[in-house]
């Protein structure tokens, strides 16, 4: 049996996902914290968190990378698995931030 919600989420992804497990710092209207990524692409990522972040929530995220570099940008919660995590889509990712992510991510 296939979960229809999961199928729809996979189909919406425009970018291939890579495994990159790092701590992500997020700041939103109703929640602030640290979460770990599960998978990530230049389009967005899934983060494991117990924080309640409803779909449509806007976040400021900071993703630390190697060599002291980091990506800081806005993101929108696209789907939520309450108590487990959320999928977010980057909003306004700069060319520089995109290049940093592309260089950091294993090729899929």
N, C-alpha and C positions, 0 to 999 in steps of 0.2 A: 504494500500500500504506500502511495506517495503522498506526502503532505502538500496540499495545493498551495498553501502560503509559502512554503519553502521553494516550490517550483517557480512561483511568481517572482520571489526575491532573486533567485538565480538568474532568471530570464532578464531582469531589469539591469543586471550588471553589464556595464559597457566595457569594463576593463578587467583583464585577468587578475586574479587575486594571488598574492604570494604569502607565504608564512613568514611573518616578522613579528616576533613576540617581544614587545617592549612595553614599558609603563608609559601610559598616555595621561597627561594632566588635562582635565576638562573643567570648564567654568560655565555654568548656565544660570538662568534666572532662579531656578529652584534647587539646584544642586551643584556642588563643587567637589572634586575628588580626583583620585588616581585610579586608573583601570589598566588592565593589560589588554593588548591587542590579541586577536586570534588570527585574523588575516587582514591584509591591507593591499590597496592598489592606489593608483594616482587619482581614482575617483572617490575613494572613501575607505572605510574599514569597519570591522566589527570589534567592539570592545566588551570584555567581560566586566560587568559591574552589577552590584546589587542596588545601585541608585535608581530611583524611579525617574525615568526620563521618557515622557510620553512622545509619541510620534509628532513631528512638527516642531519639537523643541530646538532652539538654536543654542549652540555651544561655541565657546572659544576653546580650541584644542592646541596643545603643545606636544609635539612628538620628538623626543630626543633621538638623535642619530649618532653614528660613529664620528670620531674626531671632533667632538664638541659641537657639532652642527645640530640644528633643530628646525622643525617646520612648525610655524605658528599660523593658524588660520581659523576661519569660521567653518562650522559644520552644522548640518541639520540632521536630526534623528529621523530616519526613514522608516525604520521598524523597531519594535521593542519586544523583548522577551522578558517580562517583569521578573525581577529577582535573578536573572541570568546575564543579560547584556542587551546591547543595542547595536543596530547597524546605522552608520552615519555616512552622509555624502558631503564631501568638501564643497564649500561655497567660496568662490573668489580666490582659488588657489593661484598664486603668482607663478610666472614662468620659472623663477628661481626656485621656488618651493617644489614645483613639479619636477624640475631637473634633479633636485636633491633626492626626492623620492625615487625617481627612475634609477638613479645611480645606486641607491641603497638597497632596492628590492632585487631579490633573485629573479632572474628571467623565467617567465612561465610559458 
